[in-house]
């Protein structure tokens, strides 16, 4: 988590080689900018390759997944609007993030 405001949230993510976010859907909009590495973006059944400098928009309610297809980490910034995660949240692994969400410990700020 890099920053959380009233209307948006900026997060940095690193997906390891052969890793993926896993198919998910959010109730918020998401804009991703890829910083390094190579991968595949899957949004609403459409697939495209992504690399440094690419931008992907995921409207609220759309199924999506991001997969690292390269030998190096896939690093990206994502902006959620409104915030999706708890302010200051750090998920060192996908499993850790999933566990925090399931336990209700990764709720975005309200009000």
N, C-alpha and C positions, 0 to 999 in steps of 0.2 A: 504494500500500500504506500503510495507516494503522497497522495493528497485526497482529502474528502471535504467537499463543500456541501451547501444546502441542496444544490441541484445536480451536481456531477461528482464523479470520483475518478481519480487517475491511479492506475495499477500497472506495475511491471510484472510480466510473466516470463518464465524460462521453461521451455518444454525440452526435455532431454532427447537425444537421438533415439529413434524408434518409439518415442512417447507421444501421447495425445492428451487433449483436454477431456475427451469423452463427450459423446453427444449430450447436449443439454439445451434447455430453453429458459430464457429469463423473461421477467415481466417488465424489463427496462431495455432501452436501446443501448447498443454497444458499438463503439468505433475502435478498430484495431489498426495500429501502425506497426509494421514489422521492421525491426532494427538490424537483425543479423540472422543468418541461417537460411534454410530453405524448408518449405513445407507445403501442405495442402489445406486449403480452406473448403469446408463443406457447409453450405448455407442453404436451407430450404431445398435440399436435393440437388443443388448445383455445386459442382466442384471446380476449383481452379488452383493452379500452383501459386505460391507466394514466396517472396524473397525480400531482401532489404529494400526499404522505400515503398513497399506496397501498402495499400490501405483497404480494409474490408469493413463494410457497414452491416451490422446485424440488427434489423428492427426488432422491437419487443415481440415476443411470442413466436419467433422463428427458431426451428431446430438448427443447431450448428455444432461443428466440431473442427478442431484445428490439430493437424498431425505433423510431426516433425519427420520429414522424409530424407533429411541429410545426415552427414556424419558429425555435425556440430550442433550445439544447442540452438534452438529456435527462440529468439528473444523478441518480445513485442511489448508495446504499451497499449493499454486498453482504457478507454473512457466509457464509464457507465453513466447513463442519465435517466433517472436519478440514481444515487448510489446503490450498489448491489451488496456490498460487504460491510462488516463492522469497521468503524474508523480505527485505523492502526492495525488491522488484521494482517497477519503474516502466515502464509501457508507454505511451508517448506516443501511439501509434496502434495500431489493430488489426493492421496489417501487422507492426509492430515486435514486438508480443506474440506473433503467430503464428510469426515467425521465431525468437524466443527459445525458444519451446516446441519447435519442430522441431529446434533445435540442442541441446536438452537443457539449456538454461541457465535454465530457469524451474521447476526442481523444488522442491516443498515441502520444508521441513525434516523430518528423520527423527528418531525417538527423542525 
